[in-house]
């Protein structure tokens, strides 16, 4: 984790504003900043988190001749003050400085703490880092990275994995995991698609094991009054995917990829898909291109109008009665049982489920209609002393 020291202006007003913007709204945002101290902002009770695949691939990779990467970045930088914590995917460092610009501009907007995916060594088989980045207005007191064992097809050149941040919010902690799983490329053969699905299934197991091992190192009372979230681009559609002819991944499971993901996450305890919790359904976050105001520039031809939900925020409630924890009780951090029992349910970090929102980030007066080929997903949570 690294920190920038910058003053911040009043972003509280932003939470009620639309985030689909044109030039006039951006100018309005820039001129509406009032005087307010860092402490006033950090002491507020509602924190807003965003997960966003920003589609900032390294050059010379592009769609339809250009991705307007720098222009889209300039537009998004103006919106940084809306959020308190941001999980980015696809912000790659190879042959460009866009990730560094996000970090610098984030600091100016008050998101002065960050943790980033590691750049591969010169002798690595990877050309690019995993594209992950977490920006936070609150102190990141612990961080870590994990690289998935295998990536294939178009993903084989990037070091995909997991970014972990333990973030101190008042006297509590958010345990945040940001990830980007193997993609499937639907202009490839069915054999290749099936291979990407199997690799992704293996990455889910790696994710579960990584989160589990992190939970083991944390005092239980911190988990009990804190919040565990897994966010990112899972490249798993919550809907029946008509583009995968073989819907059932592996005969031994005989369930959809999304159902398998949920089943495996339940190994950690109770799991809530925050979008499903609010809507009892899933809104599209990718390939929603059937309206003129939606993207027709950034999305590849093979993916237009696919209408998928690929981006998620999961809330995890570890169940220490499960065998996965009981069998490794000797590895537990020695948590004080009295501290556990004294945790006040009213004093826990609480997700405000009704605040979950698919952030389309539509924009006018540009040669592109969206700031990415994905929509973002945001949610707010409540924390008091």
C-alpha positions in Angstrom: 0.0 0.0 0.0 1.2 3.5 -0.8 -0.2 6.9 0.2 -0.5 10.3 -1.4 -1.0 13.4 0.7 -3.4 15.7 -0.9 -6.2 18.0 0.3 -9.7 17.1 -0.8 -12.8 19.1 -1.5 -16.4 18.4 -0.7 -17.7 15.3 -2.6 -20.7 14.7 -0.4 -23.0 16.4 -2.9 -22.1 13.9 -5.6 -23.8 10.9 -4.1 -27.2 12.2 -5.2 -26.2 13.3 -8.7 -26.5 11.3 -11.9 -23.2 9.7 -13.0 -24.2 9.7 -16.7 -22.7 13.0 -17.6 -22.0 15.5 -20.4 -19.6 18.4 -20.5 -21.9 20.8 -18.7 -22.3 18.3 -15.8 -18.6 17.8 -15.5 -18.0 21.5 -15.4 -20.8 21.7 -12.7 -19.0 19.1 -10.7 -15.7 20.9 -10.9 -17.2 24.3 -9.8 -19.5 23.0 -7.1 -16.7 21.9 -4.6 -17.1 23.5 -1.2 -14.7 23.8 1.6 -14.6 20.8 3.9 -11.8 19.1 5.8 -10.4 15.6 5.3 -11.6 14.6 8.8 -15.2 15.7 8.0 -15.2 13.4 5.0 -13.6 10.5 6.7 -16.0 10.7 9.6 -19.1 10.4 7.5 -21.1 7.2 8.1 -21.9 6.1 4.5 -19.1 4.8 2.3 -19.5 4.2 -1.4 -17.7 1.4 -3.2 -17.4 0.8 -7.0 -16.1 -2.1 -9.0 -15.3 -1.3 -12.6 -13.7 -3.0 -15.5 -12.2 0.1 -17.2 -11.2 -1.5 -20.4 -7.8 0.2 -20.5 -5.8 -2.4 -22.4 -2.1 -1.8 -23.3 -1.2 -0.5 -26.7 -1.4 -1.6 -29.5 -4.5 -3.6 -28.4 -7.7 -1.9 -29.5 -11.2 -2.4 -30.9 -12.4 -0.9 -34.2 -9.1 1.1 -34.6 -9.1 2.9 -31.3 -10.4 2.6 -27.7 -10.1 6.3 -26.9 -8.2 5.3 -23.8 -6.8 8.6 -22.8 -10.0 10.6 -23.5 -12.1 8.1 -21.5 -9.6 8.3 -18.7 -9.8 12.1 -18.7 -13.6 11.8 -18.4 -13.5 9.3 -15.6 -11.0 11.2 -13.6 -13.6 14.0 -13.2 -15.9 11.4 -11.5 -13.4 10.0 -9.0 -14.8 12.1 -6.1 -18.1 10.3 -6.3 -16.6 7.2 -4.7 -14.7 6.3 -1.5 -13.2 3.0 -2.6 -12.8 1.8 -6.2 -11.8 -1.7 -7.5 -10.5 -1.4 -11.0 -10.0 -4.2 -13.5 -8.2 -3.9 -16.9 -6.0 -0.9 -16.0 -2.8 -2.3 -17.4 0.6 -0.7 -17.0 2.4 -2.0 -20.1 3.6 0.7 -22.5 1.5 3.4 -20.9 1.1 5.5 -17.8 -2.7 5.5 -17.4 -2.7 3.5 -14.2 -0.2 6.0 -12.7 -2.4 8.9 -13.8 -5.4 7.2 -12.1 -3.3 6.9 -8.9 -2.1 10.5 -9.0 -5.6 11.9 -9.8 -7.2 9.7 -7.2 -4.9 11.2 -4.6 -6.0 14.7 -5.6 -9.6 13.6 -5.2 -8.9 12.3 -1.7 -8.4 8.6 -2.6 -4.8 8.8 -1.4 -4.3 5.1 -0.5 -3.8 2.4 -3.2 -2.6 -1.1 -3.9 -1.8 -2.3 -7.4 -1.1 -5.5 -9.3 2.6 -6.3 -9.5 4.4 -5.7 -12.8 5.9 -8.9 -14.1 9.6 -9.2 -14.1 11.6 -9.0 -17.4 12.1 -12.8 -17.4 8.4 -13.5 -16.8 6.3 -15.4 -19.3 3.8 -12.5 -19.0 3.9 -9.3 -21.0 1.5 -7.4 -18.7 0.4 -7.2 -15.1 -3.1 -8.3 -14.1 -4.6 -4.8 -14.5 -6.0 -4.7 -11.0 -6.0 -1.5 -8.8 -7.7 -0.5 -5.6 -8.0 3.2 -4.7 -9.3 4.1 -1.2 -10.1 7.2 0.7 -9.5 5.2 3.9 -6.2 3.8 5.1 -5.1 0.4 3.7 -3.4 -1.2 6.6 -2.6 -4.5 5.0 -2.4 -5.6 1.4 -1.4 -8.6 -0.7 -1.5 -9.9 -4.3 -2.0 -13.4 -5.7 -1.4 -14.7 -9.2 -3.6 -17.4 -10.7 -1.8 -20.5 -11.8 -3.0 -20.5 -15.4 -4.4 -18.1 -18.0 -5.1 -19.2 -21.5 -6.1 -17.8 -24.9 -6.0 -14.0 -25.1 -5.5 -13.8 -21.3 -2.2 -15.8 -21.4 -0.1 -12.6 -21.7 -1.5 -10.9 -18.5 -0.8 -12.0 -14.9 -4.4 -12.2 -13.7 -5.1 -12.8 -10.1 -6.4 -11.2 -6.8 -5.7 -8.0 -5.1 -6.4 -7.9 -1.3 -6.7 -4.8 0.9 -7.6 -4.6 4.6 -9.0 -1.1 4.9 -9.5 0.7 8.2 -12.8 2.5 8.4 -13.1 4.2 11.8 -12.6 1.4 14.4 -13.5 -1.4 12.0 -12.1 -3.1 8.9 -13.2 -3.8 5.4 -11.6 -7.0 4.0 -11.7 -6.4 0.3 -10.8 -8.8 -2.5 -10.6 -7.5 -6.1 -10.3 -10.1 -8.9 -10.6 -10.7 -12.6 -11.1 -14.2 -13.9 -10.3 -15.9 -17.2 -12.3 -14.6 -20.1 -14.0 -16.6 -22.8 -13.7 -15.4 -26.4 -16.9 -16.3 -28.3 -15.3 -15.8 -31.8 -13.1 -18.8 -31.0 -13.8 -22.5 -31.4 -16.1 -24.3 -28.9 -13.0 -26.4 -27.8 -11.2 -23.2 -26.8 -14.3 -21.8 -25.1 -14.6 -25.0 -23.1 -10.9 -24.7 -22.1 -11.4 -21.2 -20.8 -14.4 -22.4 -18.8 -12.3 -25.1 -17.1 -9.5 -22.7 -16.4 -12.0 -20.2 -14.8 -13.4 -23.1 -12.7 -9.9 -23.7 -11.4 -9.4 -20.0 -10.6 -12.6 -20.0 -8.5 -11.0 -22.7 -6.4 -7.8 -20.6 -6.0 -10.0 -17.6 -5.1 -11.8 -19.6 -2.4 -8.6 -20.9 -0.9 -7.0 -17.5 -0.9 -9.9 -15.7 0.8 -10.2 -18.6 3.3 -6.5 -18.3 4.2 -6.8 -14.6 4.7 -9.8 -15.0 6.9 -7.8 -17.4 9.1 -5.2 -14.7 9.9 -7.8 -12.2 11.1 -9.1 -12.0 14.7 -12.7 -13.2 14.6 -14.1 -10.2 16.4 -12.6 -8.0 13.6 -14.5 -10.1 11.0 -17.6 -10.1 13.1 -17.9 -6.3 13.3 -16.2 -5.6 9.9 -17.2 -6.5 6.3 -15.8 -9.1 3.8 -16.4 -8.3 0.1 -15.3 -9.9 -3.1 -15.7 -7.7 -6.1 -14.6 -7.7 -9.7 -15.1 -9.0 -13.2 -15.8 -12.8 -12.9 -16.4 -13.4 -16.6 -19.3 -15.6 -15.5 -22.8 -14.8 -16.8 -25.6 -15.0 -14.3 -28.0 -15.7 -17.1 -28.3 -18.8 -19.3 -25.5 -18.1 -21.8 -26.7 -18.9 -25.3 -23.3 -18.3 -26.7 -21.8 -21.3 -24.8 -23.4 -24.3 -26.6 -22.4 -26.6 -23.8 -24.2 -24.8 -20.9 -23.2 -27.4 -18.3 -19.6 -26.9 -17.5 -18.5 -30.4 -16.3 -20.7 -33.5 -16.0 -19.8 -34.0 -12.4 -21.4 -30.6 -11.5 -24.3 -30.5 -14.0 -25.0 -26.9 -13.1 -24.4 -23.5 -14.7 -21.2 -21.6 -14.2 -22.9 -19.0 -12.1 -24.6 -21.7 -9.9 -21.2 -23.4 -9.5 -19.6 -20.1 -8.5 -22.2 -19.5 -5.8 -21.9 -23.1 -4.6 -18.2 -22.8 -4.2 -18.3 -19.4 -2.5 -20.7 -21.0 0.1 -17.7 -23.0 1.3 -16.7 -19.8 3.1 -20.0 -19.4 4.9 -23.1 -17.4 4.0 -22.8 -15.6 0.7 -24.9 -12.7 -0.7 -24.8 -11.6 -4.4 -25.6 -8.0 -3.7 -27.2 -7.4 -7.1 -29.4 -10.5 -6.8 -30.2 -9.4 -3.2 -31.6 -6.0 -4.5 -33.3 -7.1 -7.7 -33.9 -10.8 -7.2 -32.4 -10.8 -10.7 -29.3 -9.5 -12.5 -29.0 -6.4 -14.6 -26.7 -6.5 -17.6 -23.1 -5.2 -17.1 -21.7 -6.1 -20.5 -22.9 -6.3 -24.1 -26.0 -4.2 -23.6 -25.8 -2.4 -26.9 -29.3 -2.4 -28.3 -30.0 1.3 -27.7 -28.5 4.3 -29.5 -27.1 5.8 -26.3 -25.2 2.6 -25.4 -21.8 1.6 -26.7 -21.2 0.8 -30.4 -17.5 1.7 -30.5 -15.7 -0.1 -27.7 -17.4 -3.5 -27.7 -16.1 -6.1 -30.2 -18.4 -7.3 -33.0 -18.5 -10.8 -31.6 -19.8 -9.5 -28.2 -22.3 -6.9 -29.3 -25.8 -7.4 -27.7 -24.6 -10.4 -25.7 -26.4 -9.0 -22.7 -24.4 -10.5 -19.9 -23.9 -9.9 -16.1 -20.2 -10.4 -15.5 -19.5 -8.0 -12.7 -20.4 -8.7 -9.1 -20.0 -7.7 -5.5 -20.3 -10.6 -3.0 -20.7 -10.2 0.7 -19.2 -13.1 2.7 -20.2 -14.1 6.3 -17.6 -16.6 7.4 -19.1 -19.6 9.2 -16.6 -20.9 11.7 -18.7 -24.0 12.3 -17.9 -25.3 8.8 -15.4 -28.1 8.5 -13.1 -25.9 6.4 -12.5 -23.8 9.5 -12.8 -26.4 12.2 -10.2 -28.6 10.6 -7.7 -25.8 10.7 -8.6 -24.3 14.0 -4.9 -24.5 15.0 -4.1 -21.9 12.3 -6.5 -19.4 13.7 -5.3 -16.0 14.8 -5.7 -16.2 18.6 -8.8 -14.1 18.9 -10.0 -13.0 22.3 -13.3 -14.7 23.0 -14.5 -11.9 25.3 -13.9 -9.4 22.5 -16.0 -11.6 20.1 -18.9 -11.8 22.6 -18.8 -8.0 23.1 -19.3 -7.2 19.5 -22.5 -5.1 19.3 -24.7 -6.0 16.3 -25.7 -2.4 16.0 -22.0 -1.3 15.7 -21.1 -3.5 12.7 -20.4 -2.3 9.2 -23.7 -2.9 7.3 -24.3 -3.0 3.6 -27.1 -0.8 2.4 -28.5 -3.3 -0.1 -31.0 -0.9 -1.7 -28.2 1.4 -2.7 -26.7 -1.1 -5.1 -26.6 0.4 -8.6 -25.3 -0.5 -12.1 -23.3 2.5 -13.1 -23.6 2.8 -16.9 -21.3 5.8 -17.1 -22.9 7.0 -20.3 -21.5 10.2 -21.8 -22.5 12.7 -24.5 -20.6 14.7 -27.0 -17.9 12.1 -27.5 -17.1 9.6 -30.3 -17.9 6.9 -27.7 -21.1 6.5 -25.7 -19.7 4.8 -22.5 -16.5 5.2 -20.5 -15.9 1.5 -20.8 -17.3 -1.6 -22.6 -18.5 -2.7 -19.1 -20.9 -1.0 -16.7 -19.7 -0.6 -13.2 -21.4 -1.8 -10.0 -21.6 0.4 -6.9 -23.0 -0.1 -3.4 -22.9 1.9 -0.1 -22.3 0.6 3.4 -22.8 2.2 6.8 -20.1 2.4 9.5 -20.2 4.3 12.8 -18.0 4.3 15.9 
